[in-house]
Amino acid sequence: MQAESILHAQAALGEGALWNPETAELYWVDIEGRALHVFDPATGHDRPYPVGKRIGTVVPRRGGRALVALQTGIHEIDLATGLLTRLAHPLTDEHLRFNDGKCDPAGRLWVGTFDMLLRPHAGTLYRFDPDGSTHVMLRRITNSNGIAWSSDRTTMYYIDTPTLAVQAFDYDNATGSIANPRVVVRFAEAEGWPDGMTIDAEGKLWVALWGGGRVQRYDPITGALLQVITVPAPFTSSCAFGGSGLETLFITSARGGLTPQQAADFPLSGDVFAVRPGVAGVPACFFGG
Protein backbone atom coordinates (compact mmCIF):
# COMPACT_ATOMS: atom_id res chain seq x y z
CA MET A 1 0.00 0.00 0.00
CA GLN A 2 1.12 3.57 -0.61
CA ALA A 3 0.23 6.58 1.51
CA GLU A 4 -1.07 9.72 -0.18
CA SER A 5 -0.27 13.33 0.63
CA ILE A 6 -3.16 15.04 2.43
CA LEU A 7 -1.36 18.21 3.56
CA HIS A 8 1.24 19.94 1.40
CA ALA A 9 3.15 21.08 4.46
CA GLN A 10 6.71 20.96 3.07
CA ALA A 11 7.98 20.74 6.66
CA ALA A 12 11.69 20.98 7.32
CA LEU A 13 11.41 18.22 9.95
CA GLY A 14 7.85 16.99 10.43
CA GLU A 15 7.47 14.80 13.53
CA GLY A 16 5.32 13.96 16.55
CA ALA A 17 2.08 12.87 14.85
CA LEU A 18 -0.73 12.35 17.38
CA TRP A 19 -4.51 12.25 16.98
CA ASN A 20 -6.71 14.03 19.50
CA PRO A 21 -9.84 11.85 19.61
CA GLU A 22 -11.87 14.52 21.41
CA THR A 23 -11.37 17.27 18.82
CA ALA A 24 -10.83 15.01 15.76
CA GLU A 25 -7.60 16.84 14.92
CA LEU A 26 -4.09 15.71 14.11
CA TYR A 27 -1.33 17.29 16.17
CA TRP A 28 2.14 17.32 14.63
CA VAL A 29 5.31 19.39 14.89
CA ASP A 30 7.94 20.84 12.59
CA ILE A 31 11.06 20.62 14.74
CA GLU A 32 13.27 22.89 12.66
CA GLY A 33 10.31 25.04 11.65
CA ARG A 34 9.83 25.68 15.36
CA ALA A 35 6.08 25.25 15.25
CA LEU A 36 3.26 23.10 16.55
CA HIS A 37 0.58 22.33 13.97
CA VAL A 38 -3.06 21.32 14.47
CA PHE A 39 -4.60 19.83 11.32
CA ASP A 40 -8.29 19.16 10.69
CA PRO A 41 -8.57 16.52 7.93
CA ALA A 42 -12.31 17.21 7.55
CA THR A 43 -11.68 20.77 6.37
CA GLY A 44 -8.05 20.54 5.23
CA HIS A 45 -7.19 23.47 7.53
CA ASP A 46 -3.80 23.40 9.26
CA ARG A 47 -3.30 25.80 12.16
CA PRO A 48 0.35 26.62 13.03
CA TYR A 49 1.52 27.76 16.46
CA PRO A 50 5.01 29.30 16.28
CA VAL A 51 6.86 28.42 19.48
CA GLY A 52 10.20 30.12 18.87
CA LYS A 53 12.42 27.12 19.69
CA ARG A 54 12.92 23.62 18.33
CA ILE A 55 9.93 21.50 19.33
CA GLY A 56 10.30 17.75 19.79
CA THR A 57 6.80 16.52 20.48
CA VAL A 58 3.26 17.36 21.59
CA VAL A 59 0.70 15.55 23.75
CA PRO A 60 -2.90 16.60 24.42
CA ARG A 61 -4.23 17.92 27.70
CA ARG A 62 -7.90 18.51 28.39
CA GLY A 63 -9.38 21.97 28.52
CA GLY A 64 -8.07 23.18 25.17
CA ARG A 65 -4.45 22.76 26.15
CA ALA A 66 -1.48 20.60 25.24
CA LEU A 67 2.06 19.95 26.43
CA VAL A 68 4.97 20.64 24.10
CA ALA A 69 8.61 19.67 24.65
CA LEU A 70 10.76 22.57 23.49
CA GLN A 71 14.52 23.01 23.52
CA THR A 72 13.87 25.36 26.46
CA GLY A 73 11.85 22.84 28.46
CA ILE A 74 8.44 21.23 28.80
CA HIS A 75 5.68 23.80 28.36
CA GLU A 76 1.91 23.92 28.46
CA ILE A 77 0.36 25.68 25.47
CA ASP A 78 -3.08 27.26 25.44
CA LEU A 79 -4.48 26.33 22.02
CA ALA A 80 -6.87 29.27 22.06
CA THR A 81 -4.16 31.89 22.53
CA GLY A 82 -0.85 30.17 21.81
CA LEU A 83 0.41 31.23 25.25
CA LEU A 84 3.26 29.08 26.56
CA THR A 85 3.85 28.33 30.26
CA ARG A 86 7.02 26.48 31.21
CA LEU A 87 6.50 23.56 33.59
CA ALA A 88 9.96 21.97 33.74
CA HIS A 89 13.41 22.34 32.19
CA PRO A 90 15.67 19.36 32.90
CA LEU A 91 18.07 20.00 30.00
CA THR A 92 21.41 21.49 31.05
CA ASP A 93 23.38 21.07 27.79
CA GLU A 94 22.66 23.62 25.04
CA HIS A 95 23.43 21.00 22.40
CA LEU A 96 20.62 18.71 23.55
CA ARG A 97 17.02 19.11 22.48
CA PHE A 98 13.89 17.14 23.18
CA ASN A 99 12.78 14.69 20.53
CA ASP A 100 9.88 12.23 20.38
CA GLY A 101 7.60 11.42 23.30
CA LYS A 102 4.09 10.40 24.38
CA CYS A 103 1.92 9.97 27.46
CA ASP A 104 1.62 6.60 29.15
CA PRO A 105 -1.78 5.14 30.16
CA ALA A 106 -1.57 6.89 33.55
CA GLY A 107 -1.11 10.30 31.92
CA ARG A 108 2.63 10.78 32.48
CA LEU A 109 4.70 12.33 29.69
CA TRP A 110 7.73 10.32 28.52
CA VAL A 111 10.10 12.32 26.33
CA GLY A 112 13.73 11.80 25.37
CA THR A 113 16.55 13.87 23.97
CA PHE A 114 18.74 14.07 20.89
CA ASP A 115 22.26 15.50 20.75
CA MET A 116 22.64 17.99 17.89
CA LEU A 117 26.41 17.38 17.83
CA LEU A 118 25.64 13.69 17.26
CA ARG A 119 27.62 12.58 20.30
CA PRO A 120 26.70 8.96 21.05
CA HIS A 121 25.00 8.10 24.36
CA ALA A 122 24.62 11.77 25.36
CA GLY A 123 20.84 11.63 25.71
CA THR A 124 18.28 10.75 28.36
CA LEU A 125 14.71 9.49 28.52
CA TYR A 126 12.68 11.50 31.03
CA ARG A 127 9.27 10.99 32.63
CA PHE A 128 7.34 14.12 33.56
CA ASP A 129 4.47 13.43 35.96
CA PRO A 130 1.23 15.41 36.43
CA ASP A 131 2.41 16.37 39.93
CA GLY A 132 5.24 18.38 38.31
CA SER A 133 8.06 15.97 39.14
CA THR A 134 10.64 14.93 36.56
CA HIS A 135 12.33 11.51 36.59
CA VAL A 136 15.32 10.12 34.67
CA MET A 137 14.23 6.75 33.28
CA LEU A 138 17.09 5.83 30.92
CA ARG A 139 20.56 7.27 30.37
CA ARG A 140 23.11 6.85 27.56
CA ILE A 141 20.48 7.27 24.85
CA THR A 142 21.68 8.52 21.46
CA ASN A 143 18.47 9.43 19.59
CA SER A 144 15.32 8.95 21.63
CA ASN A 145 12.38 8.19 19.37
CA GLY A 146 9.23 6.08 19.19
CA ILE A 147 7.44 4.96 22.35
CA ALA A 148 4.21 3.01 22.93
CA TRP A 149 2.43 0.90 25.57
CA SER A 150 0.54 -2.36 25.30
CA SER A 151 -3.21 -2.32 25.91
CA ASP A 152 -2.84 -4.43 29.06
CA ARG A 153 -0.52 -1.75 30.48
CA THR A 154 2.28 -4.20 31.25
CA THR A 155 4.76 -3.48 28.43
CA MET A 156 6.45 -0.34 27.12
CA TYR A 157 8.06 -0.33 23.67
CA TYR A 158 10.88 2.08 22.94
CA ILE A 159 13.25 3.06 20.12
CA ASP A 160 16.74 4.51 20.42
CA THR A 161 17.27 4.94 16.68
CA PRO A 162 20.96 3.96 16.20
CA THR A 163 20.38 0.63 17.95
CA LEU A 164 18.28 -0.46 14.93
CA ALA A 165 15.85 -2.13 17.31
CA VAL A 166 12.62 -1.84 19.29
CA GLN A 167 13.10 -2.70 22.93
CA ALA A 168 10.36 -3.89 25.26
CA PHE A 169 10.33 -3.15 28.99
CA ASP A 170 8.18 -4.51 31.78
CA TYR A 171 6.03 -1.51 32.73
CA ASP A 172 4.25 -0.81 36.02
CA ASN A 173 1.31 1.49 35.34
CA ALA A 174 0.82 2.30 39.03
CA THR A 175 4.36 3.58 39.60
CA GLY A 176 5.65 4.35 36.09
CA SER A 177 8.70 2.14 36.60
CA ILE A 178 10.29 0.04 33.84
CA ALA A 179 12.51 -3.04 34.01
CA ASN A 180 13.81 -6.06 32.09
CA PRO A 181 14.77 -4.52 28.70
CA ARG A 182 14.88 -6.89 25.74
CA VAL A 183 14.93 -6.52 21.96
CA VAL A 184 11.68 -7.52 20.23
CA VAL A 185 12.19 -6.15 16.69
CA ARG A 186 15.44 -5.73 14.76
CA PHE A 187 15.99 -3.70 11.60
CA ALA A 188 18.51 -3.91 8.77
CA GLU A 189 20.22 -0.57 8.10
CA ALA A 190 19.22 -0.90 4.43
CA GLU A 191 15.54 -0.65 5.47
CA GLY A 192 16.03 2.76 7.05
CA TRP A 193 16.42 3.94 10.64
CA PRO A 194 13.57 3.29 13.10
CA ASP A 195 12.02 6.61 14.11
CA GLY A 196 8.47 7.28 15.33
CA MET A 197 6.18 4.44 16.39
CA THR A 198 2.57 3.71 17.25
CA ILE A 199 0.58 0.65 18.28
CA ASP A 200 -2.67 -0.70 16.83
CA ALA A 201 -5.73 -2.31 18.39
CA GLU A 202 -4.26 -5.77 17.74
CA GLY A 203 -1.11 -4.95 19.70
CA LYS A 204 1.12 -4.71 16.64
CA LEU A 205 3.75 -1.98 16.22
CA TRP A 206 3.97 0.49 13.34
CA VAL A 207 7.42 2.04 12.83
CA ALA A 208 8.37 4.92 10.54
CA LEU A 209 11.71 4.23 8.86
CA TRP A 210 13.80 7.37 8.36
CA GLY A 211 15.62 7.13 5.04
CA GLY A 212 13.45 4.19 4.01
CA GLY A 213 10.36 6.00 2.74
CA ARG A 214 8.05 3.61 4.51
CA VAL A 215 6.15 2.63 7.64
CA GLN A 216 6.26 -1.04 8.59
CA ARG A 217 4.07 -3.15 10.88
CA TYR A 218 5.65 -5.71 13.21
CA ASP A 219 4.54 -8.41 15.62
CA PRO A 220 6.33 -7.61 18.91
CA ILE A 221 5.97 -11.22 20.06
CA THR A 222 7.72 -12.82 17.08
CA GLY A 223 9.51 -9.81 15.58
CA ALA A 224 7.97 -10.64 12.20
CA LEU A 225 7.33 -8.00 9.54
CA LEU A 226 3.61 -8.02 8.75
CA GLN A 227 2.88 -5.08 6.45
CA VAL A 228 4.65 -2.32 4.50
CA ILE A 229 3.27 1.15 3.70
CA THR A 230 5.39 3.02 1.17
CA VAL A 231 5.59 6.82 1.31
CA PRO A 232 6.77 9.06 -1.58
CA ALA A 233 9.20 10.81 0.77
CA PRO A 234 12.40 9.12 2.00
CA PHE A 235 12.51 10.79 5.42
CA THR A 236 9.38 9.29 7.01
CA SER A 237 9.48 10.27 10.67
CA SER A 238 6.34 9.46 12.69
CA CYS A 239 2.92 7.87 12.45
CA ALA A 240 -0.38 7.93 14.33
CA PHE A 241 -3.81 6.38 13.89
CA GLY A 242 -6.75 8.75 13.71
CA GLY A 243 -9.84 9.69 11.76
CA SER A 244 -13.18 7.89 11.92
CA GLY A 245 -12.80 4.72 13.96
CA LEU A 246 -9.06 5.42 14.24
CA GLU A 247 -8.74 3.62 10.91
CA THR A 248 -6.46 6.11 9.12
CA LEU A 249 -2.70 6.07 9.60
CA PHE A 250 -1.23 9.58 9.41
CA ILE A 251 2.47 9.89 8.57
CA THR A 252 4.83 12.86 8.85
CA SER A 253 7.96 13.46 6.79
CA ALA A 254 10.84 15.90 6.35
CA ARG A 255 12.46 17.98 3.60
CA GLY A 256 15.57 18.94 5.51
CA GLY A 257 18.66 16.97 4.57
CA LEU A 258 17.51 16.03 1.08
CA THR A 259 20.06 16.24 -1.70
CA PRO A 260 19.04 18.38 -4.71
CA GLN A 261 18.37 15.18 -6.63
CA GLN A 262 16.23 13.74 -3.84
CA ALA A 263 14.27 16.99 -3.62
CA ALA A 264 13.57 16.73 -7.35
CA ASP A 265 12.68 13.03 -7.15
CA PHE A 266 10.48 13.38 -4.05
CA PRO A 267 8.70 16.76 -4.28
CA LEU A 268 6.15 15.74 -1.61
CA SER A 269 8.83 15.40 1.06
CA GLY A 270 7.81 17.33 4.15
CA ASP A 271 4.10 16.66 3.58
CA VAL A 272 1.68 14.84 5.87
CA PHE A 273 0.45 11.57 4.37
CA ALA A 274 -2.42 9.19 5.10
CA VAL A 275 -3.46 5.63 4.32
CA ARG A 276 -6.15 3.21 5.54
CA PRO A 277 -4.15 0.05 6.25
CA GLY A 278 -7.04 -2.22 7.28
CA VAL A 279 -6.55 -2.10 11.03
CA ALA A 280 -7.52 0.47 13.68
CA GLY A 281 -5.37 2.21 16.26
CA VAL A 282 -5.98 2.99 19.92
CA PRO A 283 -6.85 6.40 21.40
CA ALA A 284 -3.95 8.61 22.47
CA CYS A 285 -3.40 9.11 26.19
CA PHE A 286 -3.84 12.64 27.58
CA PHE A 287 -1.44 14.27 30.01
CA GLY A 288 -2.94 13.97 33.46
CA GLY A 289 -5.08 11.00 32.42
N, C-alpha and C positions, 0 to 999 in steps of 0.2 A: 504494500500500500504506500501511496505517496501523500504527504501532507500538502495542503494548499495555503497560499498566503491569504490571510484575512485582514491584515493591517500592514499597510506599507510604511512601516515605522522607520526603517533604515537606521536602526539603533547602532551606536558604536559598540556597545557591549550589553545586549539584552540579556536579562537573567531574572531569577526569582519569581517565575510564574506561580500564581496561586489564585484559586477561584473562591470568591466570597459567596457562599450559598444563600446568604440572607439578602444580598443586594443584586445577585445575578450579574456580577462584574468580575472581570479578570484583573487582578493586580499583577504588575510586573515592573521591573526596574531597568534603567539604562545606567550601568555603573559609571562608565566614563562620561555619559551625558549628564550625570549628576541630577537625575530626576526619577521620581516615582511616577508611574502611569496607572490610570484606572480606565479600563477599556470595557465598553458595553457592546457585546457582539450583536445585540438586537438592533441597535441603531447605527453601529459602526463608529460611534464617537469615542475618541480616546482623549482623556483629560490628564495633562501633565502637571506635576507638582515639582517645580525646581526646588532642590534642597541644598544646593550650594557646595556640597562635598560628595565624594564618591559614596554610593549607596550600594550595600551588598545584598540586602533582602528586605522583604516586607511581610508582616503577618497581620491579620485583622484583629481588631478589638471592638467590642460592641459599643454602641453609642456614637456611631459615625467617626470612629477613630481607628488608627492603626499604629503599629510599632514599626519603625524603620531602623536598620543598623547602618549608621553612617561612619565615615572615617573618624568623626569626632565623637562617637559614642552611640549608644542606643537611645533613640528619641521616640516620644509619642507625637503623632501628627494628627491634627484636627482636619478632617477631610472637607469640612465646610469652609475653613479659612486658610488652610495650609500652614497654620502656626505649628512650630516645632517646640517641644519641651524635652530637654535632656533628662533622662532617667538614670543613666549609668555610663561610665567611660573607663572601662578596664584597660584600654590599649595605652601602652607607655612608649611604644616605638613608633616614630613618625613614618616608618617604611612599611608598617603593617596596616591593613585595612580589613574591615569585615567583608566576608563573602557570603555564601549561601547559609540558609537557616530556616527552621520552621518551629512551630509549637508542638509539644508533645500532647498526649491525650489529657493530661492534667492541666494544660494551659501554661506551661513553662516554655520560654523561648530558648531554643538551642541555636547558637550561631558561632561559626568558626572564622578564622582569619586566614589571610593570604599575604605573603611577603612580596612586596613589589620589586625588591632586589633579587628575588628568586633564590634566596638562601634556603637550603633544605632544612626541614624540621624546626623552623623558626616560629611556627604558628601554634595556636591553641584553640580548642573547642570549649566554649563557655556555655553555661546554663544561667539564664536570667529569670528569676522567679517573680511571681506577682507580688510578693512581699517586698520587692526591691533589692533582694540579695543576689549577688553574682557568684557563681561557682565555677572553678576550673575543673573540667571533666576529662579532658585529654590534653597532653602536651606533645611536643615534637611532631606536630602536624605540618605538612608542607603546603597543601592547597585544600582547605576544608570545603567540601561540596555537599552533594546530595545527602538527605537524611529523611528517614521515614520510620513509622512504627506499625507493628502488626495489629490486627483488629482485636486480638485477645490481650493486648497491652503487656505482653511478656517479652517482646523482642524489639530492639532498635537496630535499624540498618543504617550504615554510614559509609561515605566515600571520602577518602583522602586521595585525590586524583592521581598523583604519581605512583601510587601503589598498584594501579591497574587492577583494583579489586573492590568488591563490596564486602564489608565486614558486618557480621551480626554480633550484637551484644545481648546478654540477658539484661532485661530492663525491669525495674521495680517502679510501677506507676505511683505508688504511695509516697516513695521517697525521692524519686528521680535519679536513683543510683543505677550504674551500669557495671557489668562484670563479664568475664569469660568471652573475650573477643575471639572470633574465628572467621576465616574467609569463607563466603558462601557463593560468590560469583567471581570468576577471573576473566580478564579481557586480554586480547592480543593487541599490542601497540598498533598494528596495522588497521584495527577496527576503529581507532580513535581513542580519546582519553575520556574516561567516565567523569561526567560533570553532574548536572542536576538529576534528581530522581524523585519518583512518586510511586505510590502503591495502589493497586486496584482492589476491587471488591472480592476478588478471588485470592488475594494475598500474594499476587505476583508483582515483581518490581519492573518499573519502566525507567530506563537510564538513557539520558541524552549523551551522545558521544561527540565530544569536541574534536573537530578535525575529521570526523567520520561522516557528517551530513546525514545523521540518522538517529532514531530513538529505538532502542531494542528492549524487548520484554523477556524477563528471566524468571525461572522457578527458583526461589531461594532455598528450597529443600534439596534439589538435585544440581542446581547450577546451570541447568539446561537453557539454551536460547530457544524461545518459543515463537517470537514474532519480530519482524523488522518493519519499521516505518521509515521510508526515505524522505529526506527534506532537501529541497533545492538550495541549500546554503550549507557550506561545510562546517561552519562553527555553530553547531546546535548546542545549546547551553542549559536549558531547563525545560521541564514539562509539568503539566498539571491537568487533571480531569476537571471538567466543568460543563456548563450548558445544561439543557434539559436532561434530567435523569443522570447527570454527571457522565454522559456518554460521549463527550467530545474531549479529545486530547489536544490541549493547547501547547505550543512549542515556541520558545524564544530562540533568537539567533543573534549573531554579531557581524558587523562589517569591519571593525577594527582588526588590523593584522592581516587583512587580505593582500595578496600581491596584486599588481595591476591586472594581470591575466585572470586571476581568480575573481576579481571584481567585475571583469567583463563577462566571464563565464557564468557567474552566479549573481545576477543583478538584484535578486530578491534577498540577498544576505542582509541581516539586520531587521527583517520583517518578523511579524508574529504569524505562526502557521497553525492550522487545525486539521484534524482528521477524526473520523469516527471508527475506532479500531475493532468494535464488536464486543467490548467489555466496558463496564462502568467503573468509575473511581469511587472514592470514599470522601465524605465532607472534610474540609480543612478544619483543623483545630484553632480556636480563637485564643488569644492571650488572655489569661485569667479564667479560662474555662467557659 
